[in-house]
Amino acid sequence: MNAHPHHHDHHAIGDVAGIAVPDSHLARRITELVRDTEDDLLYHHSRRVFFFAALTGDGKALKYDPELLYAAAMFHDIGLVPAYSSKDKRFEVDGANAARDFLRGHGVAEDDIYTVWTSIALHTTPNIPEFMKPEVALLTAGVEMDVLGMGFRNVADADRLEVARCHPREPDFKEGIIDRFYQGIRSKPETTFGNVKADVMAYKEPKTFRRMDFCGLILGNPWPH
């Protein structure tokens, strides 16, 4: 499925804003797994991320694999769910590992698995994914559009709003997504060092959370001065 009809062409049934969810056995299994595993907020967020990522890719005329992009979008927050959460790894790595294990079980090529793994692992690392492979760049673009309201100029307003009609954002989505992040990382705050999730800990635990400090680590490390 490499052809991307422009979204003003004739719509297929099931399209959202001219973007079709990949209709493969693999994609259907991914949908079932995530639907059964995540709550409504995370599931609908993940679907919106796929559509926003694909619309951004089409708007920029990027060639991407829709099935890999779908896998990355649907698995990107599954590391927040207890069943897929490790005790000591970043939730992004947990999600990437869950996607890798699932895709390996379905015979997906290792190069493609690595693309999905990288997309998920880097989706909260700003200013780097955009220079990488299209799937890596687009997953982050989709996340940033839904969570941070970035990149609206890359997608037609009507298309963006159609996605939000098909997969509605809860009235309290902004607070809700922060809370989902917090529930997924609160037991392992050390994994937020150097990434945006430290801000979630500081927001939710303003009196008790202490950030690890990069300069403190340098100055206090075992090398003699």
C-alpha positions as MATLAB code, in Angstrom:
seq = 'MNAHPHHHDHHAIGDVAGIAVPDSHLARRITELVRDTEDDLLYHHSRRVFFFAALTGDGKALKYDPELLYAAAMFHDIGLVPAYSSKDKRFEVDGANAARDFLRGHGVAEDDIYTVWTSIALHTTPNIPEFMKPEVALLTAGVEMDVLGMGFRNVADADRLEVARCHPREPDFKEGIIDRFYQGIRSKPETTFGNVKADVMAYKEPKTFRRMDFCGLILGNPWPH';
ca = [
       0.000    0.000    0.000;
       2.427    2.642   -1.188;
       0.071    4.883   -3.129;
      -1.402    7.790   -1.216;
      -4.478    9.196   -2.946;
      -4.691   12.918   -2.429;
      -7.414   13.615    0.060;
      -9.636   15.363   -2.422;
      -9.841   12.204   -4.528;
     -12.690    9.732   -4.110;
     -12.776    8.480   -0.501;
     -12.697    4.804    0.290;
     -15.034    3.573    3.006;
     -13.313    3.927    6.356;
     -11.136    6.829    5.300;
     -10.711    9.713    7.708;
      -9.772   12.961    5.965;
      -8.683   10.875    2.975;
      -6.347    8.679    5.030;
      -7.080    4.962    5.191;
      -6.071    2.809    8.144;
      -3.957    0.020    6.622;
      -6.276   -2.908    5.936;
      -3.978   -5.822    6.669;
      -4.083   -8.713    9.112;
      -1.183   -7.116   10.985;
      -2.888   -3.727   11.280;
      -6.139   -5.319   12.436;
      -4.301   -7.293   15.121;
      -2.558   -4.096   16.274;
      -5.909   -2.301   16.522;
      -7.426   -5.146   18.555;
      -4.459   -5.321   20.924;
      -4.345   -1.588   21.614;
      -8.143   -1.303   21.883;
      -8.134   -4.086   24.487;
      -5.126   -2.702   26.385;
      -5.511    1.068   26.534;
      -8.329    3.200   27.910;
     -10.413    5.344   25.580;
      -8.271    8.458   26.012;
      -5.010    6.761   24.991;
      -6.633    4.699   22.225;
      -8.276    7.687   20.541;
      -5.101    9.738   21.033;
      -3.071    7.016   19.301;
      -5.478    6.848   16.370;
      -5.424   10.640   15.988;
      -1.632   10.548   16.049;
      -1.657    8.114   13.104;
      -3.999   10.283   11.050;
      -2.165   13.505   11.892;
       1.175   11.842   11.067;
      -0.108   10.521    7.735;
      -1.716   13.855    6.810;
       1.556   15.631    7.639;
       3.456   13.151    5.478;
       1.089   13.601    2.563;
       1.214   17.387    2.942;
       5.003   17.264    2.747;
       4.978   14.640   -0.045;
       7.030   12.221    2.076;
       7.133    8.565    1.096;
       6.329    6.496    4.181;
       5.109    2.988    4.902;
       1.546    3.354    6.249;
       1.639    0.005    8.039;
       4.852    0.839    9.907;
       3.545    4.314   10.734;
       0.329    2.756   12.038;
       2.272    0.298   14.210;
       4.391    3.132   15.614;
       1.393    5.369   16.332;
      -0.690    2.664   17.973;
       2.115    1.344   20.182;
       3.711    4.685   21.033;
       2.050    5.086   24.468;
       1.519    1.425   25.408;
       4.520    1.639   27.746;
       2.312    3.751   30.033;
       0.041    0.723   30.597;
       1.024   -1.496   33.568;
       1.022   -4.700   31.483;
       3.790   -3.286   29.279;
       5.635   -1.142   31.819;
       9.092   -2.077   33.096;
      10.383   -1.081   36.508;
      13.432    0.795   35.254;
      13.191    1.753   31.561;
      11.774    4.881   29.982;
       8.149    4.311   29.019;
       9.079    5.163   25.435;
      11.528    2.231   25.401;
       8.897   -0.053   26.937;
       6.514    0.880   24.130;
       9.209    0.413   21.502;
      10.055   -3.007   22.936;
       6.388   -4.029   22.995;
       6.042   -3.075   19.327;
       9.262   -4.914   18.462;
       8.122   -8.104   20.186;
       4.711   -7.949   18.519;
       6.119   -7.287   15.046;
       8.714  -10.057   15.402;
       5.885  -12.427   16.247;
       4.293  -11.521   12.919;
       7.383  -12.011   10.780;
       8.113   -8.351   10.071;
      11.620   -7.662    8.735;
      14.188   -6.497   11.308;
      14.942   -3.270    9.403;
      11.258   -2.345    9.518;
      11.049   -3.280   13.192;
      14.025   -1.017   13.911;
      12.240    1.864   12.174;
       9.171    1.391   14.382;
      11.326    0.942   17.506;
      13.227    4.155   16.785;
      10.035    6.083   16.028;
       8.528    5.181   19.395;
      11.728    5.489   21.438;
      12.356    9.035   20.161;
       8.820   10.419   20.105;
       9.387   12.609   23.190;
      12.874   13.768   22.173;
      12.419   17.167   20.502;
      14.301   18.476   17.470;
      15.922   15.197   16.346;
      13.237   12.899   14.819;
      12.361   15.489   12.158;
      15.743   14.855   10.495;
      15.389   11.078   10.466;
      13.469    8.556    8.346;
       9.943    9.625    7.377;
       8.205    7.241    9.787;
      10.386    8.474   12.677;
       9.802   12.112   11.768;
       6.077   11.686   11.206;
       5.283    9.848   14.434;
       6.744   12.736   16.424;
       4.902   15.228   14.199;
       1.605   13.436   14.889;
       2.246   13.373   18.639;
       3.237   17.041   18.673;
       0.096   18.000   16.768;
      -2.246   16.202   19.176;
      -0.494   16.964   22.470;
       1.270   20.273   21.839;
      -0.822   21.825   19.079;
       2.220   22.079   16.804;
       2.403   21.821   13.022;
      -1.165   22.901   12.233;
       0.085   24.708    9.122;
       1.153   21.340    7.656;
      -2.385   19.913    7.648;
      -5.599   21.462    6.332;
      -7.802   22.633    9.212;
     -10.794   20.741    7.789;
      -8.807   17.493    7.741;
      -7.490   18.005   11.253;
     -10.990   18.709   12.551;
     -12.431   15.674   10.745;
      -9.915   13.458   12.556;
     -10.936   15.060   15.859;
     -14.594   14.372   15.044;
     -13.955   10.694   14.306;
     -11.734   10.273   17.388;
     -12.897   13.010   19.746;
     -10.578   14.734   22.184;
     -12.082   14.608   25.688;
     -13.049   18.004   27.172;
     -10.264   17.494   29.718;
      -7.809   15.855   27.314;
      -4.948   18.217   28.174;
      -5.081   17.398   31.884;
      -5.997   13.805   31.064;
      -2.944   13.092   28.935;
      -0.674   14.653   31.564;
      -2.281   12.349   34.130;
      -1.769    9.267   31.922;
       1.906   10.209   31.576;
       2.162   10.648   35.336;
       0.493    7.334   36.170;
       2.874    5.597   33.773;
       6.112    7.126   35.095;
       5.511    8.034   38.749;
       7.015    4.759   40.006;
      10.261    5.364   38.083;
      10.936    9.110   38.121;
      14.658    8.573   37.437;
      13.702    7.610   33.856;
      12.606   11.189   33.203;
      16.157   12.565   33.392;
      16.958   14.666   30.346;
      13.537   14.404   28.714;
      10.211   16.207   28.769;
       8.592   13.814   31.243;
      10.551   15.390   34.110;
       8.147   18.321   33.616;
       5.226   15.962   34.249;
       6.738   14.865   37.562;
       7.399   18.484   38.580;
       3.809   19.451   37.670;
       2.229   16.546   39.551;
       4.601   16.422   42.549;
       5.754   20.043   42.915;
       6.767   19.677   46.559;
       8.595   16.343   46.440;
      10.031   15.741   42.964;
      13.712   16.567   42.639;
      15.188   16.669   39.159;
      18.492   14.984   38.540;
      20.913   17.720   37.530;
      23.362   17.238   34.658;
      25.923   19.695   36.016;
      25.611   18.149   39.459;
      26.350   14.741   37.924;
      29.443   16.110   36.208;
      30.735   17.918   39.298;
      29.995   15.033   41.659;
      31.282   12.154   39.553;
      34.150    9.911   40.716;
      36.808   11.455   38.439;
      39.263   13.529   40.468;
      39.030   17.289   39.840;
];
